[in-house]
């Protein structure tokens, strides 16, 4: 693995998941693999799980991890080509990225969509320029359209909790929210389910909340949440804003909040959410705190997802 920006960078998905589970059972199995190596974690937006889990993962492999909050700890970066830099940005990515490549062996970048310019966001304007100009392996800690480390942790969680030989029915269901959120987690989870191919996958959302077609190729799409949840084995709850009316927040579907009542038609479904979660807006307390919730386990698996990815990259350095 030369970089990690999406599932398309993964050579063997099952092997990557199996390695993550091995690290979970023996976190320091490869504690010297990254000795003498340094990773720079650059954040263009805030983080809790992504930042800390990646730091822990790097340290488990013997790496030194340095965190840098772009725009707070240093200059605001410019990403436009041929721009006249007479505004608020101070340093161009073409100048910053090559320097960073002299300080680090791996760069890990967390960016965020504008939710205003769909073409720029879906062109991965920021992440692509780090990859282009850094010249060293780049790991996405979430981009404008995808969150691959989250999706890997999700798949780890499903594989370690699914005991039947049959294909599980997995439902990604839209949830209400108080502000517009990107499609990153939903896009990414859908893409990973397509590549895994080991499930019966359904996406449920109100009309107007369709995701980009390229991420939902293996999914059954429905606007009927109750029908989708029938006999579900896993229910992944997530809000996303509109793709068609880009960034628009849908505010008139409070009944889509997942409650205990929604779980009754399922097969005692396990419930997932990427966190942070708006309690009693996206999911009810009784679901989040109930026996069916995998939310904490899912978040814990972020360490092993990151460790498995970093390990594969280190092996190629």
BELPE-V837556 format. One record per pair of residues at least 4 apart in sequence whose C-alpha atoms are under 8 Angstrom apart, sorted by the first residue. I is the first residue (numbers start at 1). J is the second residue. D is the distance in Angstrom with one decimal. If there is no record, write none. Layout:
i:I j:J d:D
i:I j:J d:D
This chain:
i:1 j:9 d:6.5
i:1 j:10 d:6.6
i:1 j:11 d:7.1
i:1 j:312 d:5.8
i:1 j:313 d:5.3
i:1 j:316 d:7.0
i:2 j:9 d:7.7
i:2 j:137 d:5.8
i:2 j:313 d:5.9
i:2 j:316 d:7.1
i:3 j:9 d:6.6
i:3 j:137 d:4.9
i:3 j:138 d:5.2
i:3 j:139 d:5.8
i:3 j:313 d:6.9
i:4 j:9 d:5.6
i:4 j:10 d:7.6
i:4 j:137 d:7.9
i:4 j:138 d:6.4
i:4 j:139 d:4.7
i:4 j:140 d:6.0
i:4 j:148 d:7.9
i:4 j:309 d:7.5
i:5 j:9 d:6.7
i:5 j:138 d:7.6
i:5 j:139 d:6.0
i:5 j:140 d:5.0
i:5 j:146 d:7.9
i:5 j:148 d:6.7
i:6 j:10 d:7.7
i:6 j:140 d:7.9
i:6 j:146 d:7.1
i:6 j:147 d:7.7
i:6 j:148 d:5.4
i:6 j:188 d:7.7
i:7 j:148 d:6.6
i:7 j:191 d:7.4
i:7 j:192 d:6.3
i:7 j:195 d:7.6
i:10 j:16 d:7.8
i:12 j:16 d:6.3
i:13 j:17 d:6.4
i:13 j:196 d:7.2
i:14 j:18 d:6.1
i:15 j:19 d:6.1
i:16 j:20 d:6.3
i:16 j:308 d:6.3
i:16 j:309 d:7.5
i:17 j:21 d:6.4
i:17 j:152 d:7.3
i:17 j:155 d:7.4
i:17 j:156 d:5.8
i:17 j:305 d:7.6
i:17 j:308 d:7.7
i:18 j:22 d:6.3
i:19 j:23 d:6.3
i:19 j:308 d:6.0
i:20 j:24 d:6.3
i:20 j:156 d:7.5
i:20 j:304 d:4.9
i:20 j:305 d:5.7
i:20 j:307 d:6.9
i:20 j:308 d:5.0
i:21 j:25 d:6.4
i:21 j:156 d:7.2
i:21 j:160 d:8.0
i:21 j:304 d:7.0
i:22 j:26 d:6.1
i:22 j:27 d:7.8
i:23 j:27 d:4.6
i:23 j:28 d:7.3
i:23 j:29 d:6.8
i:23 j:304 d:6.2
i:23 j:307 d:7.5
i:23 j:308 d:7.5
i:24 j:301 d:7.9
i:24 j:304 d:6.0
i:27 j:60 d:6.3
i:28 j:60 d:5.5
i:28 j:61 d:6.8
i:30 j:60 d:7.5
i:30 j:61 d:5.6
i:30 j:62 d:7.9
i:31 j:35 d:7.7
i:31 j:59 d:7.8
i:31 j:60 d:5.5
i:31 j:61 d:4.2
i:31 j:62 d:4.9
i:32 j:61 d:6.0
i:32 j:62 d:5.2
i:33 j:61 d:5.6
i:33 j:62 d:6.4
i:33 j:311 d:7.4
i:33 j:314 d:7.1
i:33 j:315 d:7.8
i:34 j:38 d:7.9
i:34 j:58 d:7.7
i:34 j:61 d:5.2
i:34 j:62 d:4.7
i:34 j:63 d:4.7
i:34 j:314 d:6.6
i:35 j:61 d:7.4
i:35 j:62 d:4.8
i:35 j:63 d:5.6
i:36 j:62 d:7.7
i:36 j:63 d:6.7
i:36 j:64 d:7.7
i:37 j:62 d:7.8
i:37 j:63 d:5.2
i:37 j:64 d:6.5
i:37 j:104 d:7.5
i:37 j:105 d:6.1
i:38 j:63 d:5.5
i:38 j:64 d:4.8
i:38 j:65 d:5.9
i:38 j:66 d:7.6
i:38 j:103 d:7.8
i:38 j:104 d:5.2
i:38 j:105 d:5.5
i:38 j:106 d:6.7
i:39 j:58 d:7.6
i:39 j:63 d:7.0
i:39 j:64 d:6.3
i:39 j:65 d:4.9
i:39 j:66 d:6.4
i:39 j:104 d:5.5
i:39 j:105 d:5.9
i:39 j:106 d:4.8
i:39 j:107 d:5.7
i:39 j:108 d:7.2
i:40 j:65 d:6.0
i:40 j:66 d:5.0
i:40 j:67 d:6.0
i:40 j:68 d:7.3
i:40 j:104 d:6.0
i:40 j:106 d:6.5
i:40 j:107 d:4.9
i:40 j:108 d:6.1
i:41 j:51 d:7.6
i:41 j:65 d:7.0
i:41 j:66 d:6.0
i:41 j:67 d:4.7
i:41 j:68 d:6.1
i:41 j:107 d:6.2
i:41 j:108 d:4.8
i:41 j:109 d:6.1
i:41 j:110 d:8.0
i:42 j:67 d:6.1
i:42 j:68 d:4.9
i:42 j:69 d:5.9
i:42 j:70 d:6.4
i:42 j:107 d:7.4
i:42 j:108 d:6.1
i:42 j:109 d:4.9
i:42 j:110 d:6.3
i:43 j:47 d:7.7
i:43 j:67 d:7.8
i:43 j:68 d:6.3
i:43 j:69 d:4.8
i:43 j:70 d:5.8
i:43 j:109 d:6.1
i:43 j:110 d:4.9
i:43 j:111 d:6.5
i:44 j:69 d:6.3
i:44 j:70 d:5.3
i:44 j:71 d:7.1
i:44 j:109 d:7.7
i:44 j:110 d:5.9
i:44 j:111 d:5.0
i:44 j:112 d:7.2
i:45 j:69 d:7.8
i:45 j:110 d:6.7
i:45 j:111 d:6.0
i:45 j:112 d:6.5
i:47 j:51 d:5.7
i:48 j:52 d:6.2
i:49 j:53 d:5.6
i:49 j:299 d:7.1
i:49 j:302 d:7.4
i:50 j:54 d:6.0
i:50 j:141 d:6.6
i:50 j:302 d:7.3
i:51 j:55 d:6.3
i:52 j:56 d:6.2
i:53 j:57 d:6.1
i:53 j:300 d:8.0
i:53 j:302 d:5.9
i:53 j:303 d:4.5
i:53 j:306 d:7.2
i:54 j:58 d:6.1
i:54 j:302 d:7.7
i:54 j:303 d:6.2
i:54 j:306 d:5.7
i:54 j:307 d:7.3
i:55 j:59 d:6.2
i:55 j:65 d:5.9
i:56 j:60 d:6.1
i:56 j:303 d:6.6
i:57 j:61 d:6.6
i:57 j:303 d:5.4
i:57 j:304 d:6.8
i:57 j:306 d:5.9
i:57 j:307 d:4.6
i:57 j:310 d:7.9
i:58 j:62 d:6.5
i:58 j:63 d:5.1
i:58 j:64 d:6.9
i:58 j:65 d:6.5
i:58 j:306 d:8.0
i:58 j:307 d:6.5
i:58 j:310 d:7.2
i:59 j:63 d:5.1
i:59 j:64 d:6.3
i:59 j:65 d:7.1
i:60 j:307 d:7.6
i:61 j:307 d:7.4
i:61 j:311 d:7.4
i:68 j:73 d:6.4
i:69 j:73 d:5.3
i:69 j:74 d:7.3
i:70 j:74 d:5.7
i:70 j:75 d:6.9
i:70 j:76 d:6.6
i:70 j:77 d:7.6
i:71 j:75 d:5.3
i:71 j:76 d:4.4
i:71 j:77 d:7.2
i:72 j:76 d:7.9
i:75 j:89 d:7.2
i:75 j:90 d:5.8
i:75 j:91 d:6.4
i:76 j:88 d:7.3
i:76 j:89 d:4.9
i:76 j:90 d:5.7
i:76 j:91 d:6.5
i:77 j:89 d:5.5
i:77 j:90 d:6.2
i:77 j:91 d:5.0
i:77 j:92 d:5.5
i:77 j:93 d:6.2
i:78 j:85 d:7.9
i:78 j:89 d:5.5
i:78 j:90 d:7.0
i:78 j:91 d:5.9
i:78 j:92 d:4.5
i:78 j:93 d:6.0
i:79 j:92 d:6.2
i:79 j:93 d:5.7
i:79 j:125 d:7.7
i:79 j:126 d:6.7
i:79 j:129 d:7.5
i:85 j:89 d:6.7
i:85 j:90 d:7.2
i:91 j:95 d:7.0
i:91 j:96 d:6.8
i:92 j:96 d:6.3
i:93 j:97 d:5.6
i:93 j:129 d:7.2
i:93 j:130 d:7.2
i:93 j:133 d:7.5
i:94 j:98 d:7.0
i:94 j:129 d:8.0
i:94 j:133 d:6.0
i:95 j:99 d:6.9
i:96 j:100 d:6.3
i:97 j:101 d:6.3
i:97 j:130 d:6.2
i:97 j:133 d:5.6
i:97 j:134 d:4.6
i:98 j:102 d:6.8
i:98 j:133 d:6.0
i:98 j:134 d:4.9
i:98 j:135 d:7.1
i:99 j:103 d:6.9
i:99 j:134 d:7.9
i:100 j:104 d:6.2
i:100 j:134 d:7.0
i:101 j:105 d:6.8
i:101 j:106 d:7.8
i:101 j:107 d:7.7
i:101 j:134 d:5.4
i:101 j:135 d:6.7
i:101 j:136 d:6.1
i:105 j:136 d:6.5
i:105 j:137 d:7.3
i:106 j:136 d:6.1
i:106 j:137 d:5.2
i:106 j:138 d:6.0
i:106 j:139 d:7.5
i:107 j:136 d:7.2
i:107 j:137 d:6.4
i:107 j:138 d:4.8
i:107 j:139 d:6.2
i:108 j:138 d:5.5
i:108 j:139 d:4.4
i:108 j:140 d:5.8
i:108 j:141 d:6.2
i:109 j:127 d:7.2
i:109 j:138 d:7.2
i:109 j:139 d:6.3
i:109 j:140 d:5.3
i:109 j:141 d:5.4
i:109 j:142 d:7.3
i:109 j:143 d:7.9
i:110 j:140 d:6.2
i:110 j:141 d:4.5
i:110 j:142 d:5.0
i:110 j:143 d:6.1
i:111 j:126 d:7.3
i:111 j:127 d:7.3
i:111 j:141 d:7.6
i:111 j:142 d:6.1
i:111 j:143 d:5.0
i:111 j:144 d:6.4
i:112 j:142 d:7.2
i:112 j:143 d:5.6
i:112 j:144 d:4.8
i:113 j:121 d:5.5
i:113 j:143 d:7.3
i:113 j:144 d:4.2
i:113 j:145 d:7.2
i:113 j:182 d:6.8
i:114 j:121 d:6.8
i:114 j:144 d:7.8
i:115 j:121 d:7.4
i:115 j:182 d:6.8
i:115 j:246 d:6.4
i:115 j:247 d:4.7
i:116 j:246 d:6.7
i:116 j:247 d:6.4
i:117 j:121 d:6.2
i:117 j:246 d:7.8
i:118 j:122 d:5.8
i:118 j:246 d:6.5
i:119 j:123 d:5.9
i:120 j:124 d:6.5
i:120 j:125 d:5.7
i:121 j:125 d:6.3
i:121 j:144 d:5.4
i:121 j:145 d:6.9
i:122 j:144 d:6.7
i:122 j:145 d:6.1
i:124 j:128 d:5.7
i:124 j:143 d:7.1
i:124 j:144 d:6.0
i:124 j:145 d:7.2
i:125 j:129 d:6.6
i:126 j:130 d:6.7
i:127 j:131 d:6.4
i:127 j:140 d:7.6
i:127 j:143 d:6.6
i:128 j:132 d:6.1
i:129 j:133 d:6.0
i:130 j:134 d:5.6
i:130 j:138 d:7.5
i:131 j:135 d:6.7
i:131 j:136 d:7.6
i:131 j:137 d:7.5
i:131 j:138 d:6.0
i:137 j:313 d:7.4
i:140 j:147 d:7.3
i:140 j:148 d:7.2
i:140 j:149 d:7.6
i:141 j:147 d:6.7
i:141 j:148 d:7.6
i:141 j:149 d:6.7
i:142 j:146 d:5.9
i:142 j:147 d:4.3
i:142 j:148 d:6.9
i:142 j:149 d:7.6
i:142 j:184 d:7.5
i:143 j:147 d:6.3
i:143 j:184 d:7.2
i:144 j:182 d:7.6
i:144 j:184 d:6.6
i:145 j:182 d:7.4
i:145 j:183 d:6.2
i:145 j:184 d:4.4
i:145 j:185 d:7.9
i:145 j:187 d:6.9
i:145 j:188 d:7.7
i:146 j:183 d:7.6
i:146 j:184 d:4.1
i:146 j:185 d:6.1
i:146 j:187 d:6.1
i:146 j:188 d:5.0
i:147 j:151 d:6.5
i:147 j:184 d:5.6
i:147 j:185 d:5.5
i:147 j:188 d:5.7
i:148 j:152 d:6.1
i:148 j:188 d:6.0
i:148 j:189 d:7.9
i:149 j:153 d:6.3
i:149 j:302 d:7.0
i:149 j:305 d:6.2
i:149 j:306 d:6.4
i:150 j:154 d:6.2
i:150 j:185 d:7.4
i:150 j:274 d:7.1
i:150 j:302 d:6.6
i:150 j:305 d:7.9
i:151 j:155 d:6.2
i:151 j:185 d:7.4
i:151 j:188 d:6.2
i:151 j:189 d:5.2
i:151 j:192 d:6.6
i:152 j:156 d:6.2
i:152 j:192 d:7.8
i:152 j:302 d:8.0
i:152 j:305 d:5.8
i:153 j:157 d:6.2
i:153 j:298 d:6.3
i:153 j:299 d:7.5
i:153 j:301 d:5.2
i:153 j:302 d:5.2
i:153 j:304 d:7.4
i:153 j:305 d:5.3
i:154 j:158 d:6.3
i:154 j:189 d:7.8
i:154 j:298 d:6.2
i:154 j:301 d:7.8
i:155 j:159 d:6.1
i:155 j:192 d:8.0
i:156 j:160 d:6.1
i:156 j:301 d:7.0
i:156 j:305 d:7.7
i:157 j:161 d:6.2
i:157 j:294 d:7.9
i:157 j:297 d:7.1
i:157 j:298 d:5.7
i:157 j:301 d:7.0
i:158 j:162 d:5.9
i:162 j:168 d:7.6
i:167 j:198 d:6.0
i:167 j:199 d:4.9
i:167 j:200 d:6.5
i:168 j:198 d:7.7
i:168 j:199 d:5.2
i:168 j:200 d:6.1
i:168 j:232 d:7.7
i:168 j:233 d:5.8
i:168 j:234 d:7.5
i:169 j:199 d:6.0
i:169 j:200 d:4.6
i:169 j:201 d:6.0
i:169 j:202 d:7.7
i:169 j:231 d:7.4
i:169 j:232 d:5.1
i:169 j:233 d:5.2
i:169 j:234 d:6.5
i:170 j:199 d:6.7
i:170 j:200 d:6.1
i:170 j:201 d:5.0
i:170 j:202 d:6.3
i:170 j:232 d:6.1
i:170 j:233 d:6.0
i:170 j:234 d:4.8
i:170 j:235 d:6.0
i:170 j:236 d:7.5
i:171 j:201 d:5.9
i:171 j:202 d:4.8
i:171 j:203 d:5.7
i:171 j:204 d:7.2
i:171 j:228 d:6.9
i:171 j:229 d:6.8
i:171 j:232 d:6.6
i:171 j:234 d:6.2
i:171 j:235 d:4.9
i:171 j:236 d:6.0
i:172 j:186 d:7.7
i:172 j:201 d:7.8
i:172 j:202 d:6.3
i:172 j:203 d:4.8
i:172 j:204 d:6.3
i:172 j:235 d:6.0
i:172 j:236 d:4.7
i:172 j:237 d:6.1
i:172 j:238 d:7.3
i:173 j:203 d:5.9
i:173 j:204 d:4.7
i:173 j:205 d:6.0
i:173 j:225 d:7.2
i:173 j:235 d:7.0
i:173 j:236 d:6.1
i:173 j:237 d:5.1
i:173 j:238 d:6.3
i:174 j:204 d:6.3
i:174 j:205 d:5.0
i:174 j:206 d:7.6
i:174 j:237 d:6.1
i:174 j:238 d:5.2
i:174 j:239 d:5.1
i:174 j:240 d:6.9
i:174 j:256 d:7.2
i:175 j:205 d:8.0
i:175 j:237 d:6.3
i:175 j:238 d:5.5
i:175 j:239 d:4.6
i:175 j:240 d:7.8
i:175 j:256 d:5.5
i:175 j:257 d:5.5
i:175 j:258 d:7.4
i:175 j:281 d:7.8
i:175 j:282 d:5.1
i:175 j:283 d:7.8
i:176 j:239 d:6.0
i:176 j:250 d:7.5
i:176 j:251 d:7.0
i:176 j:253 d:6.5
i:176 j:254 d:5.9
i:176 j:256 d:6.5
i:176 j:257 d:6.2
i:176 j:281 d:6.2
i:176 j:282 d:5.4
i:177 j:239 d:6.3
i:177 j:251 d:7.6
i:177 j:278 d:7.3
i:177 j:281 d:6.3
i:177 j:282 d:6.4
i:178 j:251 d:7.8
i:179 j:249 d:6.5
i:180 j:240 d:6.9
i:180 j:241 d:5.2
i:180 j:247 d:6.1
i:180 j:248 d:6.4
i:180 j:249 d:4.9
i:181 j:239 d:6.7
i:181 j:240 d:5.0
i:181 j:241 d:5.3
i:181 j:247 d:7.4
i:181 j:249 d:7.9
i:182 j:240 d:5.5
i:182 j:241 d:5.9
i:182 j:247 d:7.2
i:183 j:187 d:5.8
i:183 j:211 d:7.3
i:183 j:240 d:5.1
i:183 j:241 d:6.5
i:183 j:243 d:7.6
i:184 j:188 d:6.0
i:185 j:189 d:6.0
i:185 j:238 d:7.8
i:185 j:274 d:7.9
i:186 j:190 d:6.1
i:186 j:211 d:7.9
i:186 j:238 d:7.0
i:186 j:240 d:7.2
i:187 j:191 d:6.2
i:187 j:211 d:7.0
i:187 j:212 d:7.7
i:187 j:215 d:5.6
i:187 j:216 d:7.6
i:188 j:192 d:6.2
i:188 j:215 d:7.4
i:189 j:193 d:6.1
i:190 j:194 d:6.3
i:190 j:215 d:5.8
i:190 j:216 d:5.7
i:190 j:219 d:7.5
i:191 j:195 d:6.5
i:191 j:215 d:5.0
i:191 j:216 d:6.6
i:192 j:196 d:6.0
i:193 j:197 d:6.0
i:193 j:198 d:7.6
i:193 j:199 d:7.3
i:193 j:201 d:7.3
i:193 j:218 d:7.6
i:194 j:215 d:8.0
i:194 j:216 d:7.4
i:194 j:217 d:6.8
i:194 j:218 d:5.3
i:194 j:219 d:7.7
i:200 j:219 d:7.8
i:201 j:218 d:7.0
i:201 j:219 d:5.1
i:201 j:220 d:6.4
i:202 j:219 d:5.1
i:202 j:220 d:4.6
i:202 j:221 d:5.9
i:202 j:222 d:7.5
i:202 j:228 d:6.8
i:203 j:219 d:6.4
i:203 j:220 d:6.1
i:203 j:221 d:5.0
i:203 j:222 d:6.4
i:203 j:228 d:7.7
i:204 j:221 d:6.1
i:204 j:222 d:5.0
i:204 j:223 d:5.5
i:204 j:224 d:6.5
i:204 j:225 d:5.5
i:204 j:228 d:6.4
i:205 j:209 d:6.1
i:205 j:210 d:7.3
i:205 j:222 d:6.6
i:205 j:223 d:5.1
i:205 j:224 d:7.4
i:205 j:225 d:6.9
i:206 j:223 d:5.1
i:206 j:224 d:7.8
i:206 j:253 d:7.8
i:207 j:223 d:6.2
i:208 j:242 d:6.5
i:208 j:244 d:7.2
i:208 j:245 d:7.9
i:209 j:240 d:7.6
i:209 j:241 d:6.8
i:209 j:242 d:5.0
i:209 j:243 d:6.8
i:209 j:244 d:7.7
i:210 j:242 d:7.0
i:210 j:243 d:6.6
i:210 j:244 d:7.4
i:211 j:215 d:7.3
i:211 j:216 d:7.2
i:211 j:242 d:7.7
i:211 j:243 d:6.0
i:212 j:216 d:7.1
i:212 j:243 d:6.8
i:213 j:217 d:6.6
i:222 j:228 d:7.0
i:224 j:228 d:6.3
i:225 j:229 d:6.2
i:225 j:256 d:7.4
i:226 j:230 d:6.6
i:226 j:262 d:7.1
i:226 j:265 d:8.0
i:228 j:232 d:7.5
i:229 j:235 d:7.5
i:229 j:262 d:7.4
i:229 j:263 d:7.4
i:229 j:265 d:6.6
i:229 j:266 d:5.7
i:230 j:265 d:4.8
i:230 j:266 d:4.7
i:230 j:267 d:7.5
i:231 j:265 d:6.1
i:231 j:266 d:4.0
i:231 j:267 d:4.7
i:231 j:269 d:7.8
i:232 j:266 d:4.7
i:232 j:267 d:5.5
i:232 j:268 d:7.8
i:232 j:269 d:5.8
i:233 j:266 d:6.7
i:233 j:267 d:5.5
i:233 j:268 d:6.8
i:233 j:269 d:4.3
i:233 j:270 d:6.2
i:234 j:269 d:5.0
i:234 j:270 d:4.7
i:234 j:271 d:5.9
i:234 j:272 d:7.3
i:235 j:269 d:6.4
i:235 j:270 d:6.2
i:235 j:271 d:4.9
i:235 j:272 d:6.1
i:236 j:271 d:6.0
i:236 j:272 d:4.6
i:236 j:273 d:5.8
i:237 j:258 d:7.6
i:237 j:271 d:7.4
i:237 j:272 d:6.2
i:237 j:273 d:5.3
i:237 j:282 d:7.4
i:237 j:283 d:7.7
i:238 j:273 d:6.4
i:238 j:274 d:7.7
i:238 j:282 d:7.4
i:239 j:282 d:7.5
i:241 j:246 d:7.3
i:241 j:247 d:5.2
i:241 j:248 d:5.5
i:241 j:249 d:5.2
i:241 j:250 d:7.1
i:242 j:246 d:5.2
i:242 j:247 d:5.3
i:242 j:248 d:5.1
i:242 j:249 d:6.7
i:242 j:250 d:7.7
i:243 j:247 d:6.6
i:243 j:248 d:7.9
i:254 j:281 d:7.5
i:256 j:282 d:7.8
i:257 j:280 d:7.4
i:257 j:281 d:6.0
i:257 j:282 d:4.8
i:257 j:283 d:5.4
i:257 j:284 d:7.2
i:258 j:262 d:6.1
i:258 j:263 d:8.0
i:258 j:282 d:6.4
i:258 j:283 d:4.8
i:258 j:284 d:6.3
i:258 j:287 d:7.5
i:259 j:263 d:7.0
i:259 j:283 d:6.2
i:259 j:284 d:5.3
i:259 j:286 d:7.2
i:259 j:287 d:6.1
i:260 j:264 d:7.0
i:260 j:284 d:7.7
i:260 j:286 d:6.6
i:260 j:287 d:5.8
i:262 j:266 d:7.9
i:263 j:268 d:6.8
i:263 j:269 d:6.7
i:264 j:268 d:7.2
i:268 j:292 d:7.4
i:269 j:292 d:6.7
i:270 j:292 d:4.8
i:270 j:293 d:5.9
i:270 j:294 d:6.4
i:271 j:287 d:7.7
i:271 j:288 d:7.9
i:271 j:292 d:5.9
i:271 j:293 d:4.8
i:271 j:294 d:5.7
i:271 j:295 d:7.1
i:272 j:293 d:6.4
i:272 j:294 d:5.5
i:272 j:295 d:5.2
i:272 j:298 d:7.3
i:273 j:277 d:7.4
i:273 j:294 d:7.9
i:273 j:295 d:5.6
i:273 j:298 d:7.9
i:274 j:295 d:7.0
i:274 j:298 d:7.4
i:274 j:299 d:7.0
i:275 j:295 d:7.5
i:275 j:299 d:7.6
i:277 j:282 d:6.9
i:277 j:283 d:7.7
i:278 j:282 d:5.7
i:278 j:283 d:7.2
i:279 j:283 d:5.6
i:279 j:284 d:5.9
i:279 j:285 d:6.2
i:280 j:284 d:4.3
i:280 j:285 d:6.2
i:283 j:287 d:6.6
i:283 j:288 d:6.6
i:284 j:288 d:6.4
i:285 j:289 d:5.8
i:285 j:290 d:8.0
i:286 j:290 d:5.6
i:287 j:291 d:8.0
i:287 j:292 d:7.2
i:287 j:293 d:6.5
i:288 j:293 d:5.6
i:288 j:295 d:7.4
i:289 j:293 d:6.7
i:294 j:298 d:5.8
i:295 j:299 d:6.3
i:296 j:300 d:6.2
i:297 j:301 d:6.3
i:298 j:302 d:7.0
i:300 j:304 d:7.9
i:301 j:305 d:6.2
i:302 j:306 d:6.2
i:303 j:307 d:6.1
i:304 j:308 d:6.0
i:305 j:309 d:6.4
i:306 j:310 d:6.1
i:307 j:311 d:5.9
i:308 j:312 d:6.4
i:309 j:313 d:6.5
i:310 j:314 d:6.0
i:311 j:315 d:6.2
i:312 j:316 d:6.9
i:313 j:317 d:6.7
